[in-house]
Amino acid sequence: MTLAVDKSAFLDAFEAYWAAEGGTQGGLEAFLETYLERTGLTSAHDAAVTAHDAFRDSFAGLRASVLEAAE
């Protein structure tokens, strides 16, 4: 799969990285937030995070049930 990079958004994201506080973690969060926002991918990211969280929660519930049944 080939993905085109929006160079203008990428440069803006790097500006946000360097301007962010919080070290590397804060910079990466600022970079990603800026790039997703500038490329219009924020809603796709939010949907993926929501799906991931729902899967994680359902897996945790399943795991708890299995452990409870094993006792």
ABEGO torsion letter per residue (X at the ends): XBBBBBAAAAAAAAAAAAABBGEAAAAAAAAAAAAAAAAGAAAAAAAAAAAAAAAAAAAAAAAAAAAAAAX
